[in-house]
Amino acid sequence: MPLFALLIAVASLWPAAAWAATGIETVDLTGSWVGISALLLFAFAYVLVMAEEVLHLKKSKPVMVAAGVIWILIGLAYAGMGDTHTAETAIRANLLEFGELFLFLLAAMTFINTMDDRGVFDALRGWLVGRGLSLRALFWVTGGLAFVISPVADNLTTALLMGAVVMALGAGKPQFVALSCINIVVAANAGGAFSPFGDITTLMVWQAGRVTFAEFFALFVPSLVNWLVPAALMSFAIEAGKPNPIHAKAVLHDGAWTVVGLFIGTIALAVSFHNFLHMPPVIGMMTGLGVLKLYGYFMKRTAPKNRQVTINEPDDVFAEPLAIPHAHVHKDPFDVFKQLERTEWDTLMFFYGVILCVGGLGTIGYLALASQFMYGDLGATTANVLVGVLSAVVDNIPVMFAVLSMNPDMSHGQWLLVTLTAGVGGSMLSIGSAAGVALMGQARGVYTFMSHLKWTWAIALGYAASIGVHLLVNRHLF
């Protein structure tokens, strides 16, 4: 684990007087049994997270337990010194960080689930399937759409949607499916890097106030280069010809476009809360969620009693792409709370565990040590490039939260650089991003770790090119 090795390596440098993210005066515990035990516990928990596919153990479980034990150790350490205030203040600061992220994602996920329920994504998939594109054209179209959609719909949802299209049209063509899945992962991660809504890490940077909403678009050209370089190289390996034609039918249910409009309006409201009222953007997201709930009430009140809707589609837009449609499905009236139930609760609880674990390590003093080593000794540019490399092996969420907690003194261009590298660095390995892991499950046995690894060199070239373009195009920000 490179991140853990780095933390252990710098643990012998010098004490930390304070945790910069909260301004809380803390005692250096890095060399004590408490600090070492907490670090090893987090490392072990994260090994279990990375082995999720093998152990079939949900990723939230080990980190949630580790978070609790780490804070017990911190509480005991401070209580032994007669201090009952510092640990409480520190953990409350971490809970506030998680609370804002949790509510923001809850609202966003509910909107995405609602658009799925109304058939928006299924209609897009059906439209693509029926275009009669060549394999090479489909490779570019799915990649391009992944790049365009992910800034709004997040990289995971986008990857699954485009993956379903590729799976539907690429039956019997494993090389095409594998290359297209790699292309989709790279494009979705690159597209998500220039929008606060495209990835959890960009959302964290935005909510922390390091980069404003408009400033994210300075990363558009570097992000585009990050996708285009490997896509152009991989496109030469796409076989000629067209896929077998599939005549798919999709149904847009009542209120589909209204929900899309409400989602766009909610994003605008969140941006307005942050930019003009100087309030957390989560307030805008939750207000928009409330409007969606009111619209759901209106839909129920105006729907004819006992209306039966005939649907010619699979139950799940992200199910097996060639699943046999159900000829007669009784569609229940629109219910927002059912979409809330479909939220990725394991993912949200994973964020809770990660934020409290990393926050605990920061309170102990490890993040201050890592900050001094990375941003003091190595320099900001080298450190931020390293963050992206680490994100390919270790999930980018704890890496970015650690950087935000370190709060290094960097120029605006450097904050944009670390936002870019943390967002796209995970593309170098299939396990480096949620989009890659999800597509390995969707295209099981075709898109694999090894099939992705064969093209890591091309993705790494795109990673280096995007950094170079950023340093050139946005040099006035450094």
MARVO-625610 format. One line per 10 residues: number of its first residue (from 1); their letters; for each residue x, y, z of C-alpha. Coordinates in Angstrom, 1 decimal, decimal comma. Each point is the difference from the previous one (the first is absolute). Example, Ala and Ser with C-alpha at 12.3 -4.5 7.8 and 13.67 -1.06 7.14 Angstrom:
<margus>
1> as> 12,3/-4,5/7,8 ~ 1,4/3,4/-0,7
</margus>
This chain:
<margus>
1> mplfalliav> 0,0/0,0/0,0 ~ 1,9/3,1/-1,1 ~ -2,0/2,4/2,1 ~ 0,6/-2,0/3,2 ~ 3,7/-0,4/-0,9 ~ 0,2/3,7/-0,4 ~ -1,6/0,7/3,3 ~ 2,2/-2,4/1,8 ~ 3,1/1,3/-1,7 ~ -0,6/3,6/1,0
11> aslwpaaawa> -1,1/-0,9/3,6 ~ 3,6/0,3/1,2 ~ 0,5/3,6/-1,2 ~ -1,3/2,6/2,5 ~ -3,0/0,6/2,2 ~ -3,2/1,7/-1,2 ~ -1,2/2,9/2,1 ~ -3,4/0,4/-1,5 ~ -2,4/-1,5/-2,5 ~ -0,3/2,6/-2,7
21> atgietvdlt> -3,4/-1,0/-1,3 ~ -1,8/0,9/3,3 ~ 2,4/2,2/1,7 ~ -0,3/-2,2/3,1 ~ 3,1/-0,1/2,2 ~ 1,0/-3,7/0,4 ~ 2,6/-2,0/1,6 ~ 2,4/-2,0/-2,2 ~ -0,9/-3,7/0,5 ~ 1,7/-1,3/-3,1
31> gswvgisall> 2,7/-1,9/1,9 ~ -2,2/-1,3/2,7 ~ -1,8/-3,4/0,1 ~ -3,2/1,8/-0,7 ~ 1,3/1,6/-3,2 ~ 1,7/-3,2/-1,3 ~ -3,1/-2,1/0,9 ~ -2,3/2,4/-1,8 ~ 2,2/0,1/-3,1 ~ 0,2/-3,8/-0,2
41> lfafayvlvm> -3,7/-0,4/0,6 ~ -0,8/2,4/-2,9 ~ 2,4/-1,8/-2,3 ~ -1,6/-3,4/0,9 ~ -3,5/1,4/-0,6 ~ 1,0/1,3/-3,4 ~ 1,5/-3,3/-1,0 ~ -3,4/-1,5/0,7 ~ -1,6/2,8/-2,1 ~ 2,2/-0,8/-3,0
51> aeevlhlkks> -0,8/-3,7/0,3 ~ -3,7/0,6/-0,1 ~ -0,5/-1,9/-3,2 ~ 1,8/-3,0/1,4 ~ -1,4/0,0/3,5 ~ -3,5/1,2/-0,9 ~ 0,2/2,3/3,0 ~ -1,6/3,4/-0,5 ~ 2,6/2,7/0,0 ~ -1,8/2,1/2,6
61> kpvmvaagvi> 0,2/-2,6/2,8 ~ 3,8/-0,1/0,7 ~ 0,5/3,8/-0,2 ~ -3,0/0,7/2,2 ~ 1,4/-2,3/2,7 ~ 3,5/1,4/-0,4 ~ -1,3/3,5/0,3 ~ -1,7/-0,8/3,3 ~ 3,0/-1,7/1,5 ~ 2,4/2,7/-1,1
71> wiliglayag> -2,0/2,7/1,7 ~ -0,3/-2,2/3,1 ~ 3,8/-0,1/0,1 ~ 0,2/3,8/-0,5 ~ -2,6/0,6/2,7 ~ 1,8/-2,2/2,5 ~ 3,3/1,7/-0,8 ~ -1,3/3,4/0,7 ~ -2,0/-1,1/3,0 ~ 3,2/-1,4/1,5
81> mgdthtaeta> 1,4/3,5/-0,3 ~ -3,0/1,5/1,7 ~ -1,3/1,6/-3,2 ~ -3,6/-0,8/-0,8 ~ -0,6/2,8/-2,5 ~ 2,5/-0,3/-2,9 ~ -1,1/-3,5/-1,2 ~ -3,7/1,0/0,1 ~ 0,7/3,3/-1,9 ~ 2,0/-1,9/-2,7
91> iranllefge> -2,5/-2,7/-0,6 ~ -2,8/2,5/-0,2 ~ 1,9/1,8/-2,8 ~ 0,3/-3,3/-1,9 ~ -3,7/-0,7/0,5 ~ -0,8/3,4/-1,5 ~ 2,1/-0,8/-3,0 ~ -1,8/-3,3/-0,5 ~ -3,4/1,5/0,7 ~ 0,3/2,5/-2,9
101> lflfllaamt> 1,3/-2,6/-2,4 ~ -2,6/-2,6/1,1 ~ -3,0/2,3/-0,5 ~ 1,4/1,3/-3,3 ~ 0,5/-3,5/-1,4 ~ -3,3/-1,2/1,3 ~ -1,8/2,7/-1,9 ~ 2,0/-0,5/-3,2 ~ -0,4/-3,8/0,1 ~ -3,8/0,3/0,5
111> fintmddrgv> -0,2/2,2/-3,1 ~ 2,0/-2,5/-2,0 ~ -2,1/-2,9/1,2 ~ -3,2/1,9/-0,8 ~ 1,2/0,7/-3,6 ~ 0,8/-3,7/-0,2 ~ -3,5/-0,8/1,2 ~ -1,6/2,3/-2,5 ~ 1,9/-1,7/-2,8 ~ 2,4/2,8/-1,0
121> fdalrgwlvg> 3,1/-2,1/-0,1 ~ -1,8/-2,9/-1,6 ~ -1,2/2,3/-2,8 ~ 3,5/1,2/-0,6 ~ 1,3/-3,5/-0,1 ~ -2,8/-1,1/-2,4 ~ 0,7/2,9/-2,3 ~ 3,7/-0,8/-0,2 ~ -0,6/-3,7/-0,6 ~ -2,3/0,7/-2,9
131> rglslralfw> 2,4/2,4/-1,9 ~ 1,8/-2,7/-2,1 ~ 3,5/1,4/0,8 ~ 3,2/-1,8/-1,0 ~ 2,1/-1,5/2,8 ~ 2,6/2,8/-0,3 ~ -2,7/2,7/0,0 ~ -1,7/-1,6/3,0 ~ 3,4/0,0/1,8 ~ 0,3/3,8/-0,5
141> vtgglafvis> -3,7/0,8/0,7 ~ -0,2/-2,0/3,3 ~ 3,3/1,6/1,1 ~ -1,1/3,5/-1,0 ~ -3,4/-0,4/1,7 ~ 1,8/-1,3/3,1 ~ 2,2/3,1/0,0 ~ -3,1/2,3/-0,4 ~ -2,4/-1,7/2,3 ~ 2,3/-0,7/3,0
151> pvadnlttal> 0,4/3,7/1,0 ~ -3,7/0,0/0,9 ~ -1,0/-3,6/0,7 ~ 3,3/-1,1/1,7 ~ 2,5/-2,4/-1,4 ~ -1,4/-3,2/1,5 ~ -3,5/0,4/-1,4 ~ 1,4/1,1/-3,4 ~ 2,3/-3,0/-0,2 ~ -2,8/-2,4/0,7
161> lmgavvmalg> -2,3/1,6/-2,5 ~ 2,6/0,0/-2,9 ~ 1,2/-3,5/1,1 ~ -3,6/-1,3/-0,5 ~ 0,0/1,4/-3,6 ~ 3,4/-1,6/-0,8 ~ -1,1/-3,3/1,5 ~ -3,2/0,0/-2,0 ~ 1,7/0,6/-3,3 ~ 3,3/-1,8/0,5
171> agkpqfvals> -1,3/-3,5/0,7 ~ 2,5/-2,4/-1,4 ~ 2,7/2,6/-0,5 ~ 2,0/-0,1/3,3 ~ 2,9/2,2/-1,3 ~ -2,4/2,8/-0,9 ~ -1,8/-0,3/3,3 ~ 3,2/0,1/2,0 ~ 1,5/3,0/-1,9 ~ -3,3/1,9/0,2
181> cinivvaana> -0,2/-0,6/3,8 ~ 3,5/1,3/0,4 ~ -0,9/3,0/-2,1 ~ -3,2/0,6/2,0 ~ 1,8/-0,1/3,3 ~ 2,7/2,5/-1,1 ~ -2,6/2,3/-1,6 ~ -2,4/-0,1/3,0 ~ 2,8/0,7/2,5 ~ 1,4/2,8/-2,2
191> ggafspfgdi> -3,4/1,6/-0,5 ~ -0,6/-0,1/3,7 ~ 3,2/1,8/0,8 ~ -1,1/3,4/-1,3 ~ -3,3/0,1/1,8 ~ -0,8/0,0/3,8 ~ -2,8/-2,4/-0,8 ~ 2,1/-2,5/-2,0 ~ 1,9/-1,7/2,8 ~ 0,0/-0,1/3,8
201> ttlmvwqagr> 3,5/1,5/0,1 ~ -1,0/3,0/-2,1 ~ -3,1/0,5/2,2 ~ 2,2/-0,1/3,1 ~ 2,3/2,6/-1,5 ~ -2,9/2,3/-0,9 ~ -1,7/-0,3/3,4 ~ 3,3/0,7/1,7 ~ 0,1/3,3/-1,9 ~ 3,4/-0,8/-1,7
211> vtfaeffalf> -1,4/0,5/-3,5 ~ -3,1/1,9/-1,0 ~ -2,6/-1,5/-2,4 ~ 1,1/2,1/-3,0 ~ 3,6/-0,7/0,6 ~ -0,4/-3,8/-0,5 ~ -0,4/0,7/-3,7 ~ 3,6/1,0/-0,2 ~ 0,6/-3,8/0,1 ~ -2,2/-0,7/-3,1
221> vpslvnwlvp> 2,8/0,0/-2,6 ~ 2,4/-2,1/2,2 ~ -2,8/-2,5/0,8 ~ -0,9/-0,2/-3,7 ~ 3,7/-0,8/-0,8 ~ 0,0/-2,6/2,7 ~ -2,7/-1,9/-1,8 ~ 0,9/0,7/-3,7 ~ 3,6/-1,2/0,2 ~ -0,7/-3,6/1,1
231> aalmsfaiea> -3,3/-0,1/-2,0 ~ 1,9/0,9/-3,2 ~ 2,6/-2,7/0,7 ~ -2,6/-2,7/0,9 ~ -2,2/0,8/-3,0 ~ 2,5/-1,6/-2,4 ~ -0,6/-3,3/1,7 ~ -3,8/0,1/-0,6 ~ -1,0/-2,5/-2,6 ~ -1,9/1,1/-3,2
241> gkpnpihaka> -3,6/-0,6/-0,6 ~ -3,3/0,6/1,7 ~ -1,7/-1,8/2,9 ~ -3,0/-2,1/-0,4 ~ -3,1/2,2/-0,2 ~ -2,3/0,1/3,1 ~ -3,4/1,7/-0,1 ~ -0,4/1,2/3,6 ~ -3,1/1,8/1,2 ~ 0,0/2,3/3,0
251> vlhdgawtvv> -2,8/1,9/1,7 ~ 0,2/3,4/1,7 ~ -2,4/0,0/2,9 ~ -2,0/2,9/1,3 ~ 2,0/2,9/1,3 ~ 3,4/-1,2/-1,5 ~ 0,9/3,4/-1,5 ~ -1,3/1,9/3,0 ~ 2,3/-2,0/2,3 ~ 2,9/0,8/-2,4
261> glfigtiala> -0,9/3,7/0,2 ~ -0,3/-0,2/3,8 ~ 3,5/-1,6/0,2 ~ 1,5/2,8/-2,1 ~ -1,8/2,6/2,1 ~ 1,3/-1,6/3,2 ~ 3,6/0,1/-1,3 ~ -0,5/3,7/-0,8 ~ -1,4/0,5/3,5 ~ 2,9/-1,7/1,7
271> vsfhnflhmp> 2,5/2,1/-2,0 ~ -2,0/3,2/0,9 ~ 0,0/-0,9/3,7 ~ 3,8/-0,4/-0,2 ~ 1,0/2,9/-2,3 ~ -2,5/2,7/0,9 ~ -1,3/-0,7/3,6 ~ 3,3/-1,5/1,2 ~ -1,8/-3,0/1,5 ~ 0,7/-3,7/-0,3
281> pvigmmtglg> -1,2/-1,3/-3,4 ~ -1,6/-2,9/1,8 ~ -2,8/2,4/1,0 ~ -0,9/0,6/-3,6 ~ 0,1/-3,8/-0,7 ~ -2,3/-0,8/2,9 ~ -2,4/2,8/-1,0 ~ -0,1/-1,5/-3,5 ~ -0,7/-3,4/1,5 ~ -2,9/1,5/1,9
291> vlklygyfmk> -1,4/1,4/-3,3 ~ 0,3/-3,5/-1,5 ~ -2,0/-1,4/2,8 ~ -2,7/2,6/-0,5 ~ -0,1/-0,9/-3,7 ~ -0,3/-3,6/1,0 ~ -3,0/0,9/2,1 ~ -1,5/1,9/-2,9 ~ 0,5/-3,0/-2,3 ~ -1,8/-2,3/2,5
301> rtapknrqvt> -2,9/2,4/0,4 ~ -0,5/0,5/-3,7 ~ 0,6/-3,6/-1,2 ~ -3,2/-1,9/-0,9 ~ -1,1/-2,6/2,6 ~ 1,1/-3,6/-0,6 ~ 1,7/1,0/-3,2 ~ 2,1/-2,9/-1,6 ~ 3,0/0,9/-2,0 ~ 1,3/-2,6/-2,5
311> inepddvfae> 3,8/0,1/-0,3 ~ 2,2/-1,8/-2,5 ~ 3,3/0,2/1,8 ~ 2,2/-1,8/2,6 ~ -0,7/0,8/3,6 ~ 3,5/1,6/0,4 ~ 1,7/2,2/-2,6 ~ 3,3/-1,4/1,4 ~ -1,0/-3,6/-0,2 ~ 1,3/-2,5/-2,6
321> plaiphahvh> -0,3/2,1/-3,2 ~ -1,6/-2,9/-2,0 ~ -2,5/-0,9/2,7 ~ -3,4/-1,0/-1,2 ~ -2,5/2,9/0,4 ~ -3,0/-0,4/2,2 ~ -3,0/0,3/-2,2 ~ -2,4/1,1/2,7 ~ 1,4/1,8/3,0 ~ -2,3/2,0/2,3
331> kdpfdvfkql> 1,9/3,2/0,7 ~ -0,7/1,4/3,4 ~ -0,8/3,7/0,4 ~ 3,1/2,2/0,3 ~ 1,4/-0,2/3,5 ~ 3,2/1,9/0,9 ~ 0,5/-2,0/3,2 ~ 0,4/-3,2/-2,1 ~ 2,9/1,8/-1,8 ~ 1,5/1,0/3,3
341> ertewdtlmf> -0,1/-3,7/1,0 ~ 2,1/-0,8/-3,2 ~ 2,8/2,2/1,1 ~ 3,5/-1,6/0,2 ~ -0,1/-0,2/3,8 ~ 3,2/-2,1/0,1 ~ 1,8/2,7/-1,9 ~ -1,3/2,7/2,3 ~ 1,0/-1,9/3,1 ~ 3,4/-0,7/-1,5
351> fygvilcvgg> 0,5/3,8/-0,3 ~ -0,9/0,3/3,7 ~ 2,6/-2,6/1,0 ~ 2,7/1,5/-2,3 ~ -0,5/3,6/1,1 ~ 0,1/-1,0/3,7 ~ 3,0/-2,3/-0,4 ~ 2,0/2,6/-1,9 ~ -1,2/2,7/2,4 ~ 1,2/-2,1/2,9
361> lgtigylala> 3,4/-0,4/-1,6 ~ 0,1/3,7/-0,4 ~ -0,8/0,6/3,6 ~ 2,7/-2,4/1,0 ~ 2,5/2,0/-2,2 ~ 0,7/-2,2/-3,0 ~ -1,5/2,4/-2,6 ~ 2,2/2,9/1,2 ~ 3,1/-2,3/-0,4 ~ -1,1/-1,1/-3,5
371> sqfmygdlga> -0,7/3,6/-1,0 ~ 3,5/1,1/1,1 ~ 1,5/-2,9/-2,0 ~ -2,1/0,3/-3,1 ~ -0,5/3,8/-0,3 ~ 3,0/1,2/1,9 ~ 2,8/-2,4/-1,1 ~ -1,3/-1,3/-3,4 ~ -1,7/3,2/-1,1 ~ -3,6/0,7/-0,9
381> ttanvlvgvl> 0,1/-1,1/-3,7 ~ 1,8/-3,3/0,7 ~ -2,3/-0,7/3,0 ~ -3,2/0,7/-2,1 ~ 1,2/-2,2/-2,8 ~ 0,7/-2,7/2,6 ~ -3,6/0,4/1,3 ~ -1,3/-1,1/-3,4 ~ 2,3/-3,1/-0,1 ~ -1,1/-0,9/3,6
391> savvdnipvm> -3,6/0,3/-1,2 ~ 0,5/-2,9/-2,4 ~ 0,8/-2,3/2,8 ~ -1,7/1,5/3,1 ~ -3,5/1,5/-0,5 ~ 0,2/3,7/-0,8 ~ -2,5/1,0/2,7 ~ 2,2/-0,6/3,0 ~ 3,0/1,4/-1,9 ~ -1,9/3,2/-0,8
401> favlsmnpdm> -1,4/0,3/3,5 ~ 3,5/-0,4/1,3 ~ 1,2/2,9/-2,2 ~ -2,9/2,2/1,0 ~ 0,8/-0,8/3,6 ~ 3,7/0,8/-0,4 ~ -1,2/3,3/-1,5 ~ 3,5/0,8/-1,6 ~ 0,7/3,5/-1,0 ~ -0,3/-0,2/-3,8
411> shgqwllvtl> -0,7/2,3/-2,9 ~ -3,4/-0,2/-1,7 ~ 1,6/-1,9/-2,9 ~ 1,3/-2,6/2,3 ~ -3,4/-0,6/1,6 ~ -1,4/-0,5/-3,6 ~ 2,9/-2,3/-0,7 ~ -0,8/-2,3/3,0 ~ -3,7/0,1/-0,9 ~ 0,9/-1,2/-3,5
421> tagvggsmls> 2,5/-2,7/1,0 ~ -2,2/-1,4/2,7 ~ -2,9/-0,2/-2,4 ~ 1,8/-1,6/-3,0 ~ 2,8/-1,9/1,7 ~ -2,3/-2,9/0,9 ~ -0,5/-0,7/-3,7 ~ 3,5/-1,6/-0,3 ~ -1,3/-3,2/1,7 ~ -3,4/-1,6/-0,2
431> igsaagvalm> -0,2/-0,1/3,8 ~ 1,0/3,7/0,3 ~ -3,5/1,4/-0,4 ~ -3,6/-0,9/0,8 ~ -0,7/0,1/-3,7 ~ 2,6/-2,6/-0,7 ~ -1,1/-2,3/2,8 ~ -3,6/0,3/-1,1 ~ 0,7/-0,9/-3,6 ~ 2,1/-3,0/1,0
441> gqargvytfm> -3,1/-1,3/1,6 ~ -2,3/0,9/-2,9 ~ 2,3/-1,4/-2,7 ~ 1,3/-2,9/2,2 ~ 2,6/-2,1/-1,7 ~ 0,4/2,4/-3,0 ~ 1,1/3,2/1,6 ~ 2,5/-1,1/2,6 ~ 2,9/1,4/2,0 ~ 2,5/-1,5/-2,5
451> shlkwtwaia> -1,8/1,3/-3,1 ~ 0,1/3,5/1,5 ~ 3,6/-0,4/1,0 ~ 1,1/-0,7/-3,6 ~ -1,0/3,6/-0,8 ~ 1,3/1,7/3,2 ~ 2,9/1,4/-2,0 ~ -2,4/1,9/-2,3 ~ -2,0/1,3/3,0 ~ 3,2/1,0/1,7
461> lgyaasigvh> 1,0/2,0/-3,1 ~ -3,4/1,7/0,2 ~ 0,6/0,7/3,7 ~ 3,4/1,6/-0,7 ~ -1,4/2,0/-3,0 ~ -2,9/1,4/2,1 ~ 2,4/1,1/2,7 ~ 2,2/1,7/-2,6 ~ -2,9/1,7/-1,7 ~ -1,3/1,3/3,4
471> llvnrhlf> 3,5/1,3/0,9 ~ 0,1/1,8/-3,4 ~ -3,6/1,2/-0,4 ~ -0,6/1,0/3,6 ~ 3,5/1,3/0,7 ~ -1,3/3,4/1,1 ~ -1,6/-1,7/3,0 ~ 3,3/-1,3/1,4
</margus>
